[in-house]
């Protein structure tokens, strides 16, 4: 029997300010995602983290290096 999975931690970085689209400029979560985080299961949390990463890339906060071929 394996131990239960640990909760996926919050991406909060204590820079809490909303942009014009109500997305936190620190963690890239929406207000709804922040509010629901404590009630989400780990699969939902991983989905939100993927959205946060996409938002960060789209806003230029995360730079992606081109893939060398």
CHARMM-style PDB file with segment names, atoms N, HN, CA, C and O in Angstrom:
ATOM      1  N   UNK     1       0.848  -1.185   0.000  1.00  0.00      PROA
ATOM      2  CA  UNK     1       0.000   0.000   0.000  1.00  0.00      PROA
ATOM      3  C   UNK     1       0.887   1.241   0.000  1.00  0.00      PROA
ATOM      4  O   UNK     1       1.765   1.373   0.853  1.00  0.00      PROA
ATOM      5  N   UNK     2       0.669   2.144  -0.942  1.00  0.00      PROA
ATOM      6  HN  UNK     2      -0.044   2.036  -1.634  1.00  0.00      PROA
ATOM      7  CA  UNK     2       1.496   3.339  -1.037  1.00  0.00      PROA
ATOM      8  C   UNK     2       0.884   4.492  -0.238  1.00  0.00      PROA
ATOM      9  O   UNK     2      -0.315   4.528   0.038  1.00  0.00      PROA
ATOM     10  N   UNK     3       1.755   5.421   0.115  1.00  0.00      PROA
ATOM     11  HN  UNK     3       2.729   5.391  -0.109  1.00  0.00      PROA
ATOM     12  CA  UNK     3       1.304   6.599   0.864  1.00  0.00      PROA
ATOM     13  C   UNK     3       0.471   7.490  -0.052  1.00  0.00      PROA
ATOM     14  O   UNK     3       0.696   7.510  -1.262  1.00  0.00      PROA
ATOM     15  N   UNK     4      -0.486   8.224   0.507  1.00  0.00      PROA
ATOM     16  HN  UNK     4      -0.669   8.208   1.490  1.00  0.00      PROA
ATOM     17  CA  UNK     4      -1.281   9.124  -0.332  1.00  0.00      PROA
ATOM     18  C   UNK     4      -0.396  10.222  -0.938  1.00  0.00      PROA
ATOM     19  O   UNK     4       0.603  10.640  -0.353  1.00  0.00      PROA
ATOM     20  N   UNK     5      -0.794  10.663  -2.110  1.00  0.00      PROA
ATOM     21  HN  UNK     5      -1.606  10.323  -2.585  1.00  0.00      PROA
ATOM     22  CA  UNK     5      -0.056  11.718  -2.803  1.00  0.00      PROA
ATOM     23  C   UNK     5      -0.136  13.017  -2.004  1.00  0.00      PROA
ATOM     24  O   UNK     5      -1.191  13.373  -1.479  1.00  0.00      PROA
ATOM     25  N   UNK     6       0.983  13.711  -1.921  1.00  0.00      PROA
ATOM     26  HN  UNK     6       1.840  13.422  -2.348  1.00  0.00      PROA
ATOM     27  CA  UNK     6       1.000  15.006  -1.232  1.00  0.00      PROA
ATOM     28  C   UNK     6       0.270  16.039  -2.086  1.00  0.00      PROA
ATOM     29  O   UNK     6       0.265  15.938  -3.313  1.00  0.00      PROA
ATOM     30  N   UNK     7      -0.345  17.030  -1.444  1.00  0.00      PROA
ATOM     31  HN  UNK     7      -0.341  17.112  -0.448  1.00  0.00      PROA
ATOM     32  CA  UNK     7      -1.027  18.077  -2.216  1.00  0.00      PROA
ATOM     33  C   UNK     7      -0.036  18.870  -3.071  1.00  0.00      PROA
ATOM     34  O   UNK     7       1.069  19.183  -2.628  1.00  0.00      PROA
ATOM     35  N   UNK     8      -0.442  19.184  -4.282  1.00  0.00      PROA
ATOM     36  HN  UNK     8      -1.340  18.930  -4.642  1.00  0.00      PROA
ATOM     37  CA  UNK     8       0.359  20.047  -5.146  1.00  0.00      PROA
ATOM     38  C   UNK     8       0.384  21.430  -4.498  1.00  0.00      PROA
ATOM     39  O   UNK     8      -0.672  21.997  -4.217  1.00  0.00      PROA
ATOM     40  N   UNK     9       1.588  21.986  -4.257  1.00  0.00      PROA
ATOM     41  HN  UNK     9       2.446  21.525  -4.485  1.00  0.00      PROA
ATOM     42  CA  UNK     9       1.663  23.277  -3.562  1.00  0.00      PROA
ATOM     43  C   UNK     9       1.167  24.441  -4.421  1.00  0.00      PROA
ATOM     44  O   UNK     9       1.186  24.388  -5.651  1.00  0.00      PROA
ATOM     45  N   UNK    10       0.736  25.463  -3.750  1.00  0.00      PROA
ATOM     46  HN  UNK    10       0.720  25.507  -2.751  1.00  0.00      PROA
ATOM     47  CA  UNK    10       0.274  26.678  -4.410  1.00  0.00      PROA
ATOM     48  C   UNK    10       1.444  27.367  -5.114  1.00  0.00      PROA
ATOM     49  O   UNK    10       2.565  27.360  -4.605  1.00  0.00      PROA
ATOM     50  N   UNK    11       1.188  27.961  -6.280  1.00  0.00      PROA
ATOM     51  HN  UNK    11       0.277  27.967  -6.694  1.00  0.00      PROA
ATOM     52  CA  UNK    11       2.238  28.699  -6.979  1.00  0.00      PROA
ATOM     53  C   UNK    11       2.409  30.138  -6.470  1.00  0.00      PROA
ATOM     54  O   UNK    11       3.181  30.908  -7.042  1.00  0.00      PROA
ATOM     55  N   UNK    12       1.706  30.496  -5.418  1.00  0.00      PROA
ATOM     56  HN  UNK    12       1.079  29.871  -4.953  1.00  0.00      PROA
ATOM     57  CA  UNK    12       1.755  31.870  -4.904  1.00  0.00      PROA
ATOM     58  C   UNK    12       3.192  32.274  -4.574  1.00  0.00      PROA
ATOM     59  O   UNK    12       3.924  31.529  -3.922  1.00  0.00      PROA
ATOM     60  N   UNK    13       3.585  33.465  -5.036  1.00  0.00      PROA
ATOM     61  HN  UNK    13       2.990  34.070  -5.566  1.00  0.00      PROA
ATOM     62  CA  UNK    13       4.918  34.005  -4.760  1.00  0.00      PROA
ATOM     63  C   UNK    13       4.826  35.310  -3.960  1.00  0.00      PROA
ATOM     64  O   UNK    13       5.786  36.078  -3.892  1.00  0.00      PROA
ATOM     65  N   UNK    14       3.666  35.543  -3.362  1.00  0.00      PROA
ATOM     66  HN  UNK    14       2.886  34.919  -3.418  1.00  0.00      PROA
ATOM     67  CA  UNK    14       3.424  36.731  -2.519  1.00  0.00      PROA
ATOM     68  C   UNK    14       3.620  38.048  -3.259  1.00  0.00      PROA
ATOM     69  O   UNK    14       4.041  39.044  -2.670  1.00  0.00      PROA
ATOM     70  N   UNK    15       3.311  38.046  -4.551  1.00  0.00      PROA
ATOM     71  HN  UNK    15       2.969  37.238  -5.030  1.00  0.00      PROA
ATOM     72  CA  UNK    15       3.233  39.273  -5.352  1.00  0.00      PROA
ATOM     73  C   UNK    15       1.799  39.299  -5.854  1.00  0.00      PROA
ATOM     74  O   UNK    15       1.511  38.896  -6.981  1.00  0.00      PROA
ATOM     75  N   UNK    16       0.912  39.776  -5.006  1.00  0.00      PROA
ATOM     76  HN  UNK    16       1.145  40.104  -4.091  1.00  0.00      PROA
ATOM     77  CA  UNK    16      -0.524  39.657  -5.265  1.00  0.00      PROA
ATOM     78  C   UNK    16      -1.091  40.961  -5.822  1.00  0.00      PROA
ATOM     79  O   UNK    16      -1.395  41.892  -5.077  1.00  0.00      PROA
ATOM     80  N   UNK    17      -1.223  41.006  -7.128  1.00  0.00      PROA
ATOM     81  HN  UNK    17      -0.975  40.250  -7.734  1.00  0.00      PROA
ATOM     82  CA  UNK    17      -1.819  42.150  -7.806  1.00  0.00      PROA
ATOM     83  C   UNK    17      -2.491  41.628  -9.061  1.00  0.00      PROA
ATOM     84  O   UNK    17      -1.932  40.790  -9.768  1.00  0.00      PROA
ATOM     85  N   UNK    18      -3.678  42.116  -9.337  1.00  0.00      PROA
ATOM     86  HN  UNK    18      -4.132  42.797  -8.763  1.00  0.00      PROA
ATOM     87  CA  UNK    18      -4.421  41.654 -10.503  1.00  0.00      PROA
ATOM     88  C   UNK    18      -4.196  42.579 -11.688  1.00  0.00      PROA
ATOM     89  O   UNK    18      -4.127  43.798 -11.533  1.00  0.00      PROA
ATOM     90  N   UNK    19      -4.083  41.991 -12.870  1.00  0.00      PROA
ATOM     91  HN  UNK    19      -4.139  41.000 -12.995  1.00  0.00      PROA
ATOM     92  CA  UNK    19      -3.979  42.790 -14.087  1.00  0.00      PROA
ATOM     93  C   UNK    19      -5.388  43.131 -14.583  1.00  0.00      PROA
ATOM     94  O   UNK    19      -6.373  42.867 -13.893  1.00  0.00      PROA
ATOM     95  N   UNK    20      -5.477  43.712 -15.768  1.00  0.00      PROA
ATOM     96  HN  UNK    20      -4.677  43.926 -16.328  1.00  0.00      PROA
ATOM     97  CA  UNK    20      -6.769  44.131 -16.325  1.00  0.00      PROA
ATOM     98  C   UNK    20      -7.703  42.964 -16.611  1.00  0.00      PROA
ATOM     99  O   UNK    20      -8.911  43.161 -16.747  1.00  0.00      PROA
ATOM    100  N   UNK    21      -7.168  41.759 -16.703  1.00  0.00      PROA
ATOM    101  HN  UNK    21      -6.188  41.599 -16.592  1.00  0.00      PROA
ATOM    102  CA  UNK    21      -7.980  40.572 -16.974  1.00  0.00      PROA
ATOM    103  C   UNK    21      -8.223  39.749 -15.707  1.00  0.00      PROA
ATOM    104  O   UNK    21      -8.648  38.597 -15.787  1.00  0.00      PROA
ATOM    105  N   UNK    22      -7.954  40.338 -14.541  1.00  0.00      PROA
ATOM    106  HN  UNK    22      -7.609  41.274 -14.476  1.00  0.00      PROA
ATOM    107  CA  UNK    22      -8.102  39.671 -13.240  1.00  0.00      PROA
ATOM    108  C   UNK    22      -7.245  38.418 -13.114  1.00  0.00      PROA
ATOM    109  O   UNK    22      -7.671  37.411 -12.549  1.00  0.00      PROA
ATOM    110  N   UNK    23      -6.021  38.500 -13.655  1.00  0.00      PROA
ATOM    111  HN  UNK    23      -5.675  39.318 -14.114  1.00  0.00      PROA
ATOM    112  CA  UNK    23      -5.016  37.456 -13.497  1.00  0.00      PROA
ATOM    113  C   UNK    23      -3.952  38.012 -12.561  1.00  0.00      PROA
ATOM    114  O   UNK    23      -3.490  39.140 -12.734  1.00  0.00      PROA
ATOM    115  N   UNK    24      -3.565  37.215 -11.569  1.00  0.00      PROA
ATOM    116  HN  UNK    24      -3.940  36.299 -11.429  1.00  0.00      PROA
ATOM    117  CA  UNK    24      -2.542  37.651 -10.619  1.00  0.00      PROA
ATOM    118  C   UNK    24      -1.205  37.793 -11.350  1.00  0.00      PROA
ATOM    119  O   UNK    24      -0.783  36.875 -12.054  1.00  0.00      PROA
ATOM    120  N   UNK    25      -0.547  38.925 -11.187  1.00  0.00      PROA
ATOM    121  HN  UNK    25      -0.890  39.670 -10.615  1.00  0.00      PROA
ATOM    122  CA  UNK    25       0.734  39.156 -11.857  1.00  0.00      PROA
ATOM    123  C   UNK    25       1.862  38.348 -11.226  1.00  0.00      PROA
ATOM    124  O   UNK    25       2.923  38.191 -11.830  1.00  0.00      PROA
ATOM    125  N   UNK    26       1.645  37.838 -10.023  1.00  0.00      PROA
ATOM    126  HN  UNK    26       0.784  37.966  -9.532  1.00  0.00      PROA
ATOM    127  CA  UNK    26       2.669  37.023  -9.365  1.00  0.00      PROA
ATOM    128  C   UNK    26       2.618  35.566  -9.769  1.00  0.00      PROA
ATOM    129  O   UNK    26       3.617  35.013 -10.229  1.00  0.00      PROA
ATOM    130  N   UNK    27       1.462  34.935  -9.604  1.00  0.00      PROA
ATOM    131  HN  UNK    27       0.650  35.384  -9.230  1.00  0.00      PROA
ATOM    132  CA  UNK    27       1.359  33.491  -9.848  1.00  0.00      PROA
ATOM    133  C   UNK    27       0.657  33.134 -11.149  1.00  0.00      PROA
ATOM    134  O   UNK    27       0.672  31.973 -11.559  1.00  0.00      PROA
ATOM    135  N   UNK    28       0.051  34.101 -11.796  1.00  0.00      PROA
ATOM    136  HN  UNK    28       0.039  35.044 -11.463  1.00  0.00      PROA
ATOM    137  CA  UNK    28      -0.638  33.903 -13.077  1.00  0.00      PROA
ATOM    138  C   UNK    28      -1.946  33.127 -12.967  1.00  0.00      PROA
ATOM    139  O   UNK    28      -2.442  32.603 -13.964  1.00  0.00      PROA
ATOM    140  N   UNK    29      -2.513  33.049 -11.753  1.00  0.00      PROA
ATOM    141  HN  UNK    29      -2.110  33.475 -10.943  1.00  0.00      PROA
ATOM    142  CA  UNK    29      -3.819  32.395 -11.602  1.00  0.00      PROA
ATOM    143  C   UNK    29      -4.923  33.439 -11.689  1.00  0.00      PROA
ATOM    144  O   UNK    29      -4.720  34.609 -11.364  1.00  0.00      PROA
ATOM    145  N   UNK    30      -6.098  32.995 -12.136  1.00  0.00      PROA
ATOM    146  HN  UNK    30      -6.263  32.045 -12.401  1.00  0.00      PROA
ATOM    147  CA  UNK    30      -7.272  33.860 -12.147  1.00  0.00      PROA
ATOM    148  C   UNK    30      -7.824  33.945 -10.728  1.00  0.00      PROA
ATOM    149  O   UNK    30      -7.473  33.138  -9.867  1.00  0.00      PROA
ATOM    150  N   UNK    31      -8.685  34.922 -10.496  1.00  0.00      PROA
ATOM    151  HN  UNK    31      -8.970  35.577 -11.196  1.00  0.00      PROA
ATOM    152  CA  UNK    31      -9.320  35.056  -9.187  1.00  0.00      PROA
ATOM    153  C   UNK    31     -10.072  33.778  -8.829  1.00  0.00      PROA
ATOM    154  O   UNK    31     -10.001  33.313  -7.691  1.00  0.00      PROA
ATOM    155  N   UNK    32     -10.787  33.215  -9.787  1.00  0.00      PROA
ATOM    156  HN  UNK    32     -10.845  33.593 -10.711  1.00  0.00      PROA
ATOM    157  CA  UNK    32     -11.539  31.984  -9.542  1.00  0.00      PROA
ATOM    158  C   UNK    32     -10.610  30.829  -9.170  1.00  0.00      PROA
ATOM    159  O   UNK    32     -10.929  30.036  -8.284  1.00  0.00      PROA
ATOM    160  N   UNK    33      -9.467  30.733  -9.842  1.00  0.00      PROA
ATOM    161  HN  UNK    33      -9.208  31.377 -10.561  1.00  0.00      PROA
ATOM    162  CA  UNK    33      -8.519  29.660  -9.542  1.00  0.00      PROA
ATOM    163  C   UNK    33      -7.911  29.827  -8.154  1.00  0.00      PROA
ATOM    164  O   UNK    33      -7.734  28.850  -7.426  1.00  0.00      PROA
ATOM    165  N   UNK    34      -7.594  31.056  -7.794  1.00  0.00      PROA
ATOM    166  HN  UNK    34      -7.737  31.850  -8.385  1.00  0.00      PROA
ATOM    167  CA  UNK    34      -7.049  31.329  -6.455  1.00  0.00      PROA
ATOM    168  C   UNK    34      -8.076  30.955  -5.392  1.00  0.00      PROA
ATOM    169  O   UNK    34      -7.746  30.311  -4.396  1.00  0.00      PROA
ATOM    170  N   UNK    35      -9.309  31.360  -5.609  1.00  0.00      PROA
ATOM    171  HN  UNK    35      -9.577  31.883  -6.418  1.00  0.00      PROA
ATOM    172  CA  UNK    35     -10.382  31.111  -4.645  1.00  0.00      PROA
ATOM    173  C   UNK    35     -10.644  29.621  -4.467  1.00  0.00      PROA
ATOM    174  O   UNK    35     -10.887  29.166  -3.350  1.00  0.00      PROA
ATOM    175  N   UNK    36     -10.597  28.857  -5.558  1.00  0.00      PROA
ATOM    176  HN  UNK    36     -10.400  29.227  -6.466  1.00  0.00      PROA
ATOM    177  CA  UNK    36     -10.910  27.423  -5.507  1.00  0.00      PROA
ATOM    178  C   UNK    36      -9.727  26.529  -5.139  1.00  0.00      PROA
ATOM    179  O   UNK    36      -9.928  25.350  -4.849  1.00  0.00      PROA
ATOM    180  N   UNK    37      -8.510  27.049  -5.143  1.00  0.00      PROA
ATOM    181  HN  UNK    37      -8.347  28.007  -5.378  1.00  0.00      PROA
ATOM    182  CA  UNK    37      -7.302  26.236  -5.003  1.00  0.00      PROA
ATOM    183  C   UNK    37      -7.390  25.228  -3.849  1.00  0.00      PROA
ATOM    184  O   UNK    37      -7.066  24.054  -4.028  1.00  0.00      PROA
ATOM    185  N   UNK    38      -7.819  25.674  -2.688  1.00  0.00      PROA
ATOM    186  HN  UNK    38      -8.082  26.628  -2.543  1.00  0.00      PROA
ATOM    187  CA  UNK    38      -7.835  24.781  -1.517  1.00  0.00      PROA
ATOM    188  C   UNK    38      -8.842  23.634  -1.661  1.00  0.00      PROA
ATOM    189  O   UNK    38      -8.753  22.641  -0.937  1.00  0.00      PROA
ATOM    190  N   UNK    39      -9.788  23.761  -2.580  1.00  0.00      PROA
ATOM    191  HN  UNK    39      -9.860  24.567  -3.167  1.00  0.00      PROA
ATOM    192  CA  UNK    39     -10.796  22.720  -2.786  1.00  0.00      PROA
ATOM    193  C   UNK    39     -10.529  21.871  -4.030  1.00  0.00      PROA
ATOM    194  O   UNK    39     -11.294  20.956  -4.334  1.00  0.00      PROA
ATOM    195  N   UNK    40      -9.450  22.172  -4.746  1.00  0.00      PROA
ATOM    196  HN  UNK    40      -8.829  22.916  -4.499  1.00  0.00      PROA
ATOM    197  CA  UNK    40      -9.107  21.414  -5.957  1.00  0.00      PROA
ATOM    198  C   UNK    40      -8.358  20.138  -5.593  1.00  0.00      PROA
ATOM    199  O   UNK    40      -7.622  20.093  -4.607  1.00  0.00      PROA
ATOM    200  N   UNK    41      -8.560  19.095  -6.410  1.00  0.00      PROA
ATOM    201  HN  UNK    41      -9.158  19.132  -7.211  1.00  0.00      PROA
ATOM    202  CA  UNK    41      -7.719  17.911  -6.241  1.00  0.00      PROA
ATOM    203  C   UNK    41      -6.422  18.145  -7.028  1.00  0.00      PROA
ATOM    204  O   UNK    41      -6.293  19.136  -7.747  1.00  0.00      PROA
ATOM    205  N   UNK    42      -5.483  17.239  -6.885  1.00  0.00      PROA
ATOM    206  HN  UNK    42      -5.587  16.434  -6.301  1.00  0.00      PROA
ATOM    207  CA  UNK    42      -4.179  17.435  -7.513  1.00  0.00      PROA
ATOM    208  C   UNK    42      -4.239  17.499  -9.032  1.00  0.00      PROA
ATOM    209  O   UNK    42      -3.471  18.245  -9.640  1.00  0.00      PROA
ATOM    210  N   UNK    43      -5.122  16.745  -9.654  1.00  0.00      PROA
ATOM    211  HN  UNK    43      -5.745  16.139  -9.160  1.00  0.00      PROA
ATOM    212  CA  UNK    43      -5.245  16.817 -11.111  1.00  0.00      PROA
ATOM    213  C   UNK    43      -5.696  18.207 -11.548  1.00  0.00      PROA
ATOM    214  O   UNK    43      -5.165  18.761 -12.511  1.00  0.00      PROA
ATOM    215  N   UNK    44      -6.676  18.771 -10.842  1.00  0.00      PROA
ATOM    216  HN  UNK    44      -7.108  18.321 -10.060  1.00  0.00      PROA
ATOM    217  CA  UNK    44      -7.133  20.130 -11.161  1.00  0.00      PROA
ATOM    218  C   UNK    44      -6.003  21.135 -10.949  1.00  0.00      PROA
ATOM    219  O   UNK    44      -5.806  22.040 -11.759  1.00  0.00      PROA
ATOM    220  N   UNK    45      -5.267  20.968  -9.856  1.00  0.00      PROA
ATOM    221  HN  UNK    45      -5.427  20.232  -9.197  1.00  0.00      PROA
ATOM    222  CA  UNK    45      -4.160  21.885  -9.565  1.00  0.00      PROA
ATOM    223  C   UNK    45      -3.092  21.826 -10.652  1.00  0.00      PROA
ATOM    224  O   UNK    45      -2.566  22.858 -11.068  1.00  0.00      PROA
ATOM    225  N   UNK    46      -2.774  20.624 -11.107  1.00  0.00      PROA
ATOM    226  HN  UNK    46      -3.201  19.785 -10.769  1.00  0.00      PROA
ATOM    227  CA  UNK    46      -1.781  20.510 -12.191  1.00  0.00      PROA
ATOM    228  C   UNK    46      -2.286  21.171 -13.468  1.00  0.00      PROA
ATOM    229  O   UNK    46      -1.508  21.771 -14.209  1.00  0.00      PROA
ATOM    230  N   UNK    47      -3.577  21.064 -13.722  1.00  0.00      PROA
ATOM    231  HN  UNK    47      -4.209  20.577 -13.120  1.00  0.00      PROA
ATOM    232  CA  UNK    47      -4.157  21.746 -14.880  1.00  0.00      PROA
ATOM    233  C   UNK    47      -4.041  23.253 -14.766  1.00  0.00      PROA
ATOM    234  O   UNK    47      -3.728  23.929 -15.746  1.00  0.00      PROA
ATOM    235  N   UNK    48      -4.291  23.784 -13.582  1.00  0.00      PROA
ATOM    236  HN  UNK    48      -4.545  23.235 -12.786  1.00  0.00      PROA
ATOM    237  CA  UNK    48      -4.160  25.229 -13.359  1.00  0.00      PROA
ATOM    238  C   UNK    48      -2.699  25.655 -13.522  1.00  0.00      PROA
ATOM    239  O   UNK    48      -2.420  26.701 -14.109  1.00  0.00      PROA
ATOM    240  N   UNK    49      -1.765  24.850 -13.004  1.00  0.00      PROA
ATOM    241  HN  UNK    49      -1.992  24.000 -12.528  1.00  0.00      PROA
ATOM    242  CA  UNK    49      -0.349  25.188 -13.151  1.00  0.00      PROA
ATOM    243  C   UNK    49       0.055  25.229 -14.624  1.00  0.00      PROA
ATOM    244  O   UNK    49       0.860  26.072 -15.020  1.00  0.00      PROA
ATOM    245  N   UNK    50      -0.492  24.334 -15.430  1.00  0.00      PROA
ATOM    246  HN  UNK    50      -1.146  23.650 -15.107  1.00  0.00      PROA
ATOM    247  CA  UNK    50      -0.206  24.351 -16.868  1.00  0.00      PROA
ATOM    248  C   UNK    50      -0.747  25.638 -17.495  1.00  0.00      PROA
ATOM    249  O   UNK    50      -0.080  26.251 -18.329  1.00  0.00      PROA
ATOM    250  N   UNK    51      -1.949  26.044 -17.096  1.00  0.00      PROA
ATOM    251  HN  UNK    51      -2.490  25.546 -16.418  1.00  0.00      PROA
ATOM    252  CA  UNK    51      -2.510  27.305 -17.597  1.00  0.00      PROA
ATOM    253  C   UNK    51      -1.655  28.487 -17.162  1.00  0.00      PROA
ATOM    254  O   UNK    51      -1.424  29.407 -17.947  1.00  0.00      PROA
ATOM    255  N   UNK    52      -1.185  28.469 -15.921  1.00  0.00      PROA
ATOM    256  HN  UNK    52      -1.373  27.721 -15.284  1.00  0.00      PROA
ATOM    257  CA  UNK    52      -0.331  29.549 -15.412  1.00  0.00      PROA
ATOM    258  C   UNK    52       0.940  29.653 -16.248  1.00  0.00      PROA
ATOM    259  O   UNK    52       1.389  30.752 -16.576  1.00  0.00      PROA
ATOM    260  N   UNK    53       1.511  28.509 -16.588  1.00  0.00      PROA
ATOM    261  HN  UNK    53       1.146  27.617 -16.322  1.00  0.00      PROA
ATOM    262  CA  UNK    53       2.729  28.507 -17.397  1.00  0.00      PROA
ATOM    263  C   UNK    53       2.455  29.090 -18.782  1.00  0.00      PROA
ATOM    264  O   UNK    53       3.252  29.876 -19.295  1.00  0.00      PROA
ATOM    265  N   UNK    54       1.342  28.711 -19.380  1.00  0.00      PROA
ATOM    266  HN  UNK    54       0.695  28.072 -18.963  1.00  0.00      PROA
ATOM    267  CA  UNK    54       0.982  29.249 -20.695  1.00  0.00      PROA
ATOM    268  C   UNK    54       0.746  30.764 -20.617  1.00  0.00      PROA
ATOM    269  O   UNK    54       1.159  31.504 -21.510  1.00  0.00      PROA
ATOM    270  N   UNK    55       0.089  31.216 -19.562  1.00  0.00      PROA
ATOM    271  HN  UNK    55      -0.247  30.615 -18.837  1.00  0.00      PROA
ATOM    272  CA  UNK    55      -0.137  32.662 -19.389  1.00  0.00      PROA
ATOM    273  C   UNK    55       1.188  33.390 -19.225  1.00  0.00      PROA
ATOM    274  O   UNK    55       1.382  34.462 -19.798  1.00  0.00      PROA
ATOM    275  N   UNK    56       2.102  32.816 -18.447  1.00  0.00      PROA
ATOM    276  HN  UNK    56       1.945  31.945 -17.982  1.00  0.00      PROA
ATOM    277  CA  UNK    56       3.409  33.444 -18.240  1.00  0.00      PROA
ATOM    278  C   UNK    56       4.182  33.526 -19.553  1.00  0.00      PROA
ATOM    279  O   UNK    56       4.819  34.541 -19.835  1.00  0.00      PROA
ATOM    280  N   UNK    57       4.131  32.460 -20.362  1.00  0.00      PROA
ATOM    281  HN  UNK    57       3.613  31.636 -20.134  1.00  0.00      PROA
ATOM    282  CA  UNK    57       4.795  32.489 -21.671  1.00  0.00      PROA
ATOM    283  C   UNK    57       4.175  33.558 -22.563  1.00  0.00      PROA
ATOM    284  O   UNK    57       4.891  34.317 -23.216  1.00  0.00      PROA
ATOM    285  N   UNK    58       2.850  33.619 -22.591  1.00  0.00      PROA
ATOM    286  HN  UNK    58       2.268  33.002 -22.060  1.00  0.00      PROA
ATOM    287  CA  UNK    58       2.159  34.572 -23.462  1.00  0.00      PROA
ATOM    288  C   UNK    58       2.448  36.016 -23.066  1.00  0.00      PROA
ATOM    289  O   UNK    58       2.468  36.905 -23.917  1.00  0.00      PROA
ATOM    290  N   UNK    59       2.671  36.249 -21.779  1.00  0.00      PROA
ATOM    291  HN  UNK    59       2.655  35.527 -21.087  1.00  0.00      PROA
ATOM    292  CA  UNK    59       2.926  37.622 -21.325  1.00  0.00      PROA
ATOM    293  C   UNK    59       4.407  37.979 -21.342  1.00  0.00      PROA
ATOM    294  O   UNK    59       4.778  39.104 -21.008  1.00  0.00      PROA
ATOM    295  N   UNK    60       5.255  37.031 -21.729  1.00  0.00      PROA
ATOM    296  HN  UNK    60       4.954  36.117 -22.001  1.00  0.00      PROA
ATOM    297  CA  UNK    60       6.689  37.297 -21.793  1.00  0.00      PROA
ATOM    298  C   UNK    60       7.416  37.093 -20.477  1.00  0.00      PROA
ATOM    299  O   UNK    60       8.595  37.430 -20.371  1.00  0.00      PROA
ATOM    300  N   UNK    61       6.747  36.553 -19.477  1.00  0.00      PROA
ATOM    301  HN  UNK    61       5.789  36.280 -19.563  1.00  0.00      PROA
ATOM    302  CA  UNK    61       7.396  36.324 -18.188  1.00  0.00      PROA
ATOM    303  C   UNK    61       8.282  35.086 -18.206  1.00  0.00      PROA
ATOM    304  O   UNK    61       9.203  34.965 -17.399  1.00  0.00      PROA
ATOM    305  N   UNK    62       8.004  34.168 -19.127  1.00  0.00      PROA
ATOM    306  HN  UNK    62       7.255  34.266 -19.783  1.00  0.00      PROA
ATOM    307  CA  UNK    62       8.815  32.963 -19.286  1.00  0.00      PROA
ATOM    308  C   UNK    62       9.321  32.960 -20.719  1.00  0.00      PROA
ATOM    309  O   UNK    62       8.544  33.063 -21.668  1.00  0.00      PROA
ATOM    310  N   UNK    63      10.605  32.844 -20.857  1.00  0.00      PROA
ATOM    311  HN  UNK    63      11.236  32.761 -20.086  1.00  0.00      PROA
ATOM    312  CA  UNK    63      11.187  32.781 -22.195  1.00  0.00      PROA
ATOM    313  C   UNK    63      11.429  31.340 -22.560  1.00  0.00      PROA
ATOM    314  O   UNK    63      11.937  30.555 -21.759  1.00  0.00      PROA
ATOM    315  N   UNK    64      11.066  31.007 -23.760  1.00  0.00      PROA
ATOM    316  HN  UNK    64      10.654  31.645 -24.410  1.00  0.00      PROA
ATOM    317  CA  UNK    64      11.298  29.652 -24.254  1.00  0.00      PROA
ATOM    318  C   UNK    64      12.421  29.709 -25.294  1.00  0.00      PROA
ATOM    319  O   UNK    64      12.372  30.503 -26.234  1.00  0.00      PROA
ATOM    320  N   UNK    65      13.416  28.869 -25.112  1.00  0.00      PROA
ATOM    321  HN  UNK    65      13.456  28.225 -24.349  1.00  0.00      PROA
ATOM    322  CA  UNK    65      14.501  28.802 -26.079  1.00  0.00      PROA
ATOM    323  C   UNK    65      14.058  27.976 -27.276  1.00  0.00      PROA
ATOM    324  O   UNK    65      13.347  26.985 -27.105  1.00  0.00      PROA
ATOM    325  N   UNK    66      14.455  28.354 -28.470  1.00  0.00      PROA
ATOM    326  HN  UNK    66      15.032  29.158 -28.609  1.00  0.00      PROA
ATOM    327  CA  UNK    66      14.071  27.563 -29.642  1.00  0.00      PROA
ATOM    328  C   UNK    66      14.700  26.172 -29.567  1.00  0.00      PROA
ATOM    329  O   UNK    66      15.796  25.997 -29.034  1.00  0.00      PROA
ATOM    330  N   UNK    67      13.996  25.206 -30.103  1.00  0.00      PROA
ATOM    331  HN  UNK    67      13.106  25.349 -30.536  1.00  0.00      PROA
ATOM    332  CA  UNK    67      14.475  23.828 -30.120  1.00  0.00      PROA
ATOM    333  C   UNK    67      15.466  23.682 -31.266  1.00  0.00      PROA
ATOM    334  O   UNK    67      15.163  24.018 -32.411  1.00  0.00      PROA
ATOM    335  N   UNK    68      16.640  23.184 -30.949  1.00  0.00      PROA
ATOM    336  HN  UNK    68      16.886  22.912 -30.019  1.00  0.00      PROA
ATOM    337  CA  UNK    68      17.653  22.957 -31.997  1.00  0.00      PROA
ATOM    338  C   UNK    68      17.368  21.644 -32.681  1.00  0.00      PROA
ATOM    339  O   UNK    68      17.031  20.652 -32.034  1.00  0.00      PROA
ATOM    340  N   UNK    69      17.501  21.640 -33.978  1.00  0.00      PROA
ATOM    341  HN  UNK    69      17.774  22.445 -34.504  1.00  0.00      PROA
ATOM    342  CA  UNK    69      17.273  20.411 -34.749  1.00  0.00      PROA
ATOM    343  C   UNK    69      18.507  20.016 -35.478  1.00  0.00      PROA
ATOM    344  OT1 UNK    69      18.511  19.006 -36.183  1.00  0.00      PROA
TER     345      UNK     69
END
